Amino acid sequence: MKAPPFRYARPQTLDAALRLLADEGAGARLIAGGQSLVPALNMRLLEPTLLIDINGLAELTGIAETASGIRVGALTRHAALGASAIVARRTPLLAAAVPFIAHEAIRNRGTFGGSLAQADPAAELPACAVALGARLEIAGPGGRRRVAAHDFFRGVYETALGRDEILVAAEIPAQPGATLFLELARRQGDYAIAGLAGWAALDRSRITDARLVFFGTDIRAVEARAASAALATSLDAAATALDRDLAPVADLNASAAMKRHLARVLLRRACAAAVTHAA
Ligand SMILES: Cc1cc2nc3c(=O)[nH]c(=O)nc-3n(C[C@H](O)[C@H](O)[C@H](O)COP(=O)(O)OP(=O)(O)OC[C@H]3O[C@@H](n4cnc5c(N)ncnc54)[C@H](O)[C@@H]3O)c2cc1C
């Protein structure tokens, strides 16, 4: 199918983009990489009256090292994230996740901000943002506000972003431990049936602190706090505690019970690998 008709604007400043959003109201849609939006238009799942192309907004670009970690502009392409030496050094979890996002052509166009704003529960980058404790900078008609990634994702394709707001950047603290990243998908590059993004701090072969975030299982990326705390006891205890963290939802790929099982498998594999590596 072809996209429905729409008007198109390419503002050059954030203020101009915000004005266009406010003036057009409910019919306006931002377009970044277009890798989720264009398929939705072509399938006529959306019928915007105005597409606002944000690719000209210089303020949304770039990856910079900060005192506490990194700042990633919303327009950063997945491929740039994966190739960045700053990302590899400060937040290696993001670098580990990128190769699992779709395939090269999509990674060359798709953006970090687009992935967060899309909030697909099976997407890799929202889970990484939660695992790393990212704070998201959002611009709107009333000025700027910051929202913790943990509070940003609300449900399937649902976020804390208002209709008249633009995600500008993410401030991400430096990763405090070893990378934990695993996902199970039907084919390399497909969305995850179940995935785990996180980090673990180790003292020799003992996990002393960890953050585990599961994606593809629930209606959004879920931080598994009970399982993380139980890791201090044993892997078995953590796998059992995971039941208190997750409320898996069946989809075309797997039942809720299967997703729960896969999440336990991922937890055991990722943590065992981190311990073996440390030893
Ligand atoms: C075949 C295929 C396979 C894919 N596989 C995966 C996968 O395995 N894992 C994965 O994570 N993703 C996957 N994707 C999606 C891809 O990662 C997209 O790039 C990403 O989800 C959206 O980024 P985008 O820049 O393309 O956003 P767009 O498609 O341009 O926009 C997506 C949504 O976000 C909004 N938006 C975009 N930028 C902003 C902003 N700065 N502020 C506010 N709202 C904004 C748009 O209005 C729109 O509603 C796949 C896509 C395709 C086509």
PDBQT file of the ligand as one rigid body, heavy atoms in Angstrom, charges set to zero:
ROOT
HETATM    1  C1  LIG A 301      12.143  -4.481   9.091  1.00  0.00    +0.000 C 
HETATM    2  C2  LIG A 301      12.392  -3.721  10.368  1.00  0.00    +0.000 A 
HETATM    3  C3  LIG A 301      12.965  -4.399  11.433  1.00  0.00    +0.000 A 
HETATM    4  C4  LIG A 301      13.204  -3.728  12.620  1.00  0.00    +0.000 A 
HETATM    5  N1  LIG A 301      13.779  -4.415  13.655  1.00  0.00    +0.000 NA
HETATM    6  C5  LIG A 301      14.016  -3.777  14.818  1.00  0.00    +0.000 A 
HETATM    7  C6  LIG A 301      14.611  -4.470  15.924  1.00  0.00    +0.000 A 
HETATM    8  O1  LIG A 301      14.933  -5.650  15.846  1.00  0.00    +0.000 OA
HETATM    9  N2  LIG A 301      14.801  -3.769  17.067  1.00  0.00    +0.000 N 
HETATM   10  C7  LIG A 301      14.449  -2.445  17.194  1.00  0.00    +0.000 A 
HETATM   11  O2  LIG A 301      14.625  -1.860  18.253  1.00  0.00    +0.000 OA
HETATM   12  N3  LIG A 301      13.907  -1.768  16.160  1.00  0.00    +0.000 NA
HETATM   13  C8  LIG A 301      13.695  -2.388  14.984  1.00  0.00    +0.000 A 
HETATM   14  N4  LIG A 301      13.150  -1.697  13.946  1.00  0.00    +0.000 N 
HETATM   15  C9  LIG A 301      12.770  -0.283  14.154  1.00  0.00    +0.000 C 
HETATM   16  C10 LIG A 301      13.938   0.662  14.001  1.00  0.00    +0.000 C 
HETATM   17  O3  LIG A 301      14.874   0.492  15.051  1.00  0.00    +0.000 OA
HETATM   18  C11 LIG A 301      13.479   2.130  14.017  1.00  0.00    +0.000 C 
HETATM   19  O4  LIG A 301      14.536   2.861  13.523  1.00  0.00    +0.000 OA
HETATM   20  C12 LIG A 301      13.097   2.750  15.332  1.00  0.00    +0.000 C 
HETATM   21  O5  LIG A 301      12.134   2.004  16.026  1.00  0.00    +0.000 OA
HETATM   22  C13 LIG A 301      12.474   4.121  15.135  1.00  0.00    +0.000 C 
HETATM   23  O6  LIG A 301      13.458   5.057  14.837  1.00  0.00    +0.000 OA
HETATM   24  P1  LIG A 301      13.261   6.042  13.641  1.00  0.00    +0.000 P 
HETATM   25  O7  LIG A 301      14.306   7.087  13.799  1.00  0.00    +0.000 OA
HETATM   26  O8  LIG A 301      13.231   5.292  12.384  1.00  0.00    +0.000 OA
HETATM   27  O9  LIG A 301      11.840   6.725  14.007  1.00  0.00    +0.000 OA
HETATM   28  P2  LIG A 301      10.621   7.114  13.072  1.00  0.00    +0.000 P 
HETATM   29  O10 LIG A 301      10.120   5.913  12.353  1.00  0.00    +0.000 OA
HETATM   30  O11 LIG A 301      10.941   8.312  12.269  1.00  0.00    +0.000 OA
HETATM   31  O12 LIG A 301       9.570   7.542  14.209  1.00  0.00    +0.000 OA
HETATM   32  C14 LIG A 301       9.027   6.582  15.094  1.00  0.00    +0.000 C 
HETATM   33  C15 LIG A 301       8.081   7.303  16.059  1.00  0.00    +0.000 C 
HETATM   34  O13 LIG A 301       8.824   8.123  16.962  1.00  0.00    +0.000 OA
HETATM   35  C16 LIG A 301       8.443   9.495  16.858  1.00  0.00    +0.000 C 
HETATM   36  N5  LIG A 301       9.699  10.261  17.003  1.00  0.00    +0.000 N 
HETATM   37  C17 LIG A 301      10.843  10.072  16.290  1.00  0.00    +0.000 A 
HETATM   38  N6  LIG A 301      11.806  10.874  16.758  1.00  0.00    +0.000 NA
HETATM   39  C18 LIG A 301      11.258  11.596  17.772  1.00  0.00    +0.000 A 
HETATM   40  C19 LIG A 301      11.760  12.578  18.676  1.00  0.00    +0.000 A 
HETATM   41  N7  LIG A 301      13.046  12.979  18.636  1.00  0.00    +0.000 N 
HETATM   42  N8  LIG A 301      10.917  13.096  19.596  1.00  0.00    +0.000 NA
HETATM   43  C20 LIG A 301       9.632  12.668  19.678  1.00  0.00    +0.000 A 
HETATM   44  N9  LIG A 301       9.094  11.729  18.871  1.00  0.00    +0.000 NA
HETATM   45  C21 LIG A 301       9.918  11.199  17.939  1.00  0.00    +0.000 A 
HETATM   46  C22 LIG A 301       7.776   9.617  15.496  1.00  0.00    +0.000 C 
HETATM   47  O14 LIG A 301       6.837  10.666  15.473  1.00  0.00    +0.000 OA
HETATM   48  C23 LIG A 301       7.098   8.259  15.367  1.00  0.00    +0.000 C 
HETATM   49  O15 LIG A 301       5.895   8.251  16.078  1.00  0.00    +0.000 OA
HETATM   50  C24 LIG A 301      12.889  -2.337  12.734  1.00  0.00    +0.000 A 
HETATM   51  C25 LIG A 301      12.345  -1.655  11.648  1.00  0.00    +0.000 A 
HETATM   52  C26 LIG A 301      12.086  -2.330  10.474  1.00  0.00    +0.000 A 
HETATM   53  C27 LIG A 301      11.488  -1.579   9.312  1.00  0.00    +0.000 C 
ENDROOT
TORSDOF 0
